[in-house]
Amino acid sequence: MIGLWLFVGATFLEPSGGSFRSTAGSGLVVACLSGYDAYESREASAIVSDSDRG
């Protein structure tokens, strides 16, 4: 959520020049990394639940 807020907030708050690019870029990086982390944890959870079935 923070990554998306940084990305969208940069558009609405309209910071000047380099500040806009920095904020939007940071937001994209945080959003992508958190999405990847959520994907990996879902996959790991599926592997653990499969091994519990025996």
C-alpha positions as a Markdown table, in Angstrom:
| # | Residue | x | y | z |
|---|---|---|---|---|
| 1 | Met | 0.0 | 0.0 | 0.0 |
| 2 | Ile | 2.8 | 2.4 | 0.8 |
| 3 | Gly | 4.4 | 1.8 | -2.6 |
| 4 | Leu | 1.2 | 2.6 | -4.4 |
| 5 | Trp | 0.6 | 5.7 | -2.3 |
| 6 | Leu | 4.1 | 7.0 | -3.2 |
| 7 | Phe | 3.4 | 6.4 | -6.9 |
| 8 | Val | -0.1 | 7.8 | -7.0 |
| 9 | Gly | 0.6 | 10.6 | -4.4 |
| 10 | Ala | 3.5 | 11.9 | -6.6 |
| 11 | Thr | 1.0 | 12.5 | -9.4 |
| 12 | Phe | -1.6 | 14.3 | -7.3 |
| 13 | Leu | 0.7 | 16.3 | -5.1 |
| 14 | Glu | 2.8 | 17.4 | -8.1 |
| 15 | Pro | 6.2 | 17.8 | -6.6 |
| 16 | Ser | 8.7 | 19.6 | -8.8 |
| 17 | Gly | 11.2 | 17.9 | -11.2 |
| 18 | Gly | 13.6 | 15.4 | -9.6 |
| 19 | Ser | 11.4 | 15.0 | -6.5 |
| 20 | Phe | 8.5 | 13.7 | -8.6 |
| 21 | Arg | 10.7 | 11.2 | -10.4 |
| 22 | Ser | 12.3 | 10.1 | -7.2 |
| 23 | Thr | 9.0 | 9.6 | -5.3 |
| 24 | Ala | 7.3 | 7.9 | -8.2 |
| 25 | Gly | 10.3 | 5.6 | -8.8 |
| 26 | Ser | 10.6 | 4.7 | -5.1 |
| 27 | Gly | 6.9 | 3.9 | -5.1 |
| 28 | Leu | 7.2 | 1.6 | -8.1 |
| 29 | Val | 10.1 | -0.2 | -6.6 |
| 30 | Val | 8.4 | -0.7 | -3.2 |
| 31 | Ala | 5.1 | -1.8 | -4.9 |
| 32 | Cys | 7.0 | -4.4 | -7.1 |
| 33 | Leu | 9.0 | -5.8 | -4.3 |
| 34 | Ser | 6.0 | -6.1 | -2.0 |
| 35 | Gly | 4.0 | -7.8 | -4.8 |
| 36 | Tyr | 6.9 | -10.3 | -5.4 |
| 37 | Asp | 7.1 | -11.0 | -1.6 |
| 38 | Ala | 3.4 | -11.7 | -1.5 |
| 39 | Tyr | 3.7 | -14.0 | -4.4 |
| 40 | Glu | 6.6 | -15.9 | -2.9 |
| 41 | Ser | 4.9 | -16.2 | 0.5 |
| 42 | Arg | 1.8 | -17.6 | -1.1 |
| 43 | Glu | 3.9 | -20.2 | -2.9 |
| 44 | Ala | 5.8 | -21.2 | 0.2 |
| 45 | Ser | 2.5 | -21.5 | 2.1 |
| 46 | Ala | 1.2 | -23.9 | -0.5 |
| 47 | Ile | 4.3 | -26.0 | -0.3 |
| 48 | Val | 4.0 | -26.2 | 3.5 |
| 49 | Ser | 0.3 | -27.2 | 3.4 |
| 50 | Asp | 1.0 | -29.9 | 0.8 |
| 51 | Ser | 3.7 | -31.4 | 3.0 |
| 52 | Asp | 1.4 | -31.5 | 6.0 |
| 53 | Arg | -1.1 | -33.7 | 4.2 |
| 54 | Gly | 1.5 | -36.5 | 4.3 |
